[in-house]
Amino acid sequence: MQLGEWRQISRGGALQRYELLITLYGVCRSSQLVAIVNSRLGLTLHRVPQPSKPAQSFCKAMGQIDPATVIMLVYILSGGVLVVLGLPLYFGKVPPNKIYGFRTRATMKDPRKWFAVNRVTGGWMVLVGTAIAGVATWVVRLGFSVRKAAMVDLAVFSVGIVLMIIHSMIVMWRK
């Protein structure tokens, strides 16, 4: 069976979020699908109609994009999101809340701790976001393989986030 002809759906909803991805992948690729039907999840296979003309055009365009460029764009976008989210924290524009910021019991109880810790967190977010975008650009320019470029970008992201958490925790414990 062809991926373009079948999609995977879960009756229990556990895998429904993957339905669109599997369907799009099936539209763009024509490789074999090995279906493992798990009775616990209640997986079933349903027939998908042939891809439309716009879907075929999308797949043709996606086939012409270099994977290294896609990785670069994803990391530049994620770096930009970190910078945009980090700036208000750094400048103290975000009051204690339950949605956004470095939220712990200690920071939620004391506004002075909240602003001190989130200033550090916001600064690290801006630094890590900028580093991610810069490294993503340079690994592509230096001709790294797709896999190596993704791994270098992921390493920069991971190290930066770990350092952000450690520094923020130290500031929280000292205040």
FENKASUL-V991804 format. One record per backbone hydrogen bond with DSSP energy under -0.5 kcal/mol. CO is the residue of the C=O (numbers start at 1). NH is the residue of the N-H. Records with the same first field share a line. If there is no record, write none. Layout:
BEGIN
CO: NH + NH
END
This chain:
BEGIN
1: 33
2: 5 + 6
3: 6
5: 48
7: 46
9: 44
13: 16
15: 18
16: 19 + 20
18: 22
19: 23
20: 24
21: 25
22: 26
23: 27
24: 28
25: 29
31: 3
32: 34
33: 35
34: 36
35: 37
36: 38
37: 39
38: 42 + 43
41: 12
42: 11
44: 9
46: 7
52: 56
53: 57
54: 58
55: 59
56: 60
57: 61
58: 62
59: 63
60: 64
61: 64 + 65
62: 65
66: 69 + 70
67: 71
68: 72
69: 73
70: 74
71: 75
72: 76
73: 77
74: 78
75: 79
76: 80
77: 81
78: 82
79: 83
80: 84
81: 85
82: 86
83: 87
84: 88
85: 89
86: 90
87: 91
88: 93 + 94
89: 92
93: 95
101: 103
102: 104
104: 108
105: 109
106: 110
109: 111
110: 114
111: 115
112: 116
113: 117
114: 118
115: 119
116: 120
117: 121
118: 122
119: 123
120: 124
121: 125
122: 126
123: 127
124: 128
125: 129
126: 130
127: 131
128: 132
129: 133
130: 134
131: 135
132: 136
133: 137
134: 138
135: 139
136: 140
137: 141
138: 142
139: 144
140: 143
145: 149
146: 150
147: 151
148: 152
149: 153
150: 154
151: 155
152: 156
153: 157
154: 158
155: 159
156: 160
157: 161
158: 162
159: 163
160: 164
161: 165
162: 166
163: 167
164: 168
165: 169
166: 170
167: 171
168: 172
169: 173
170: 174
171: 175
END
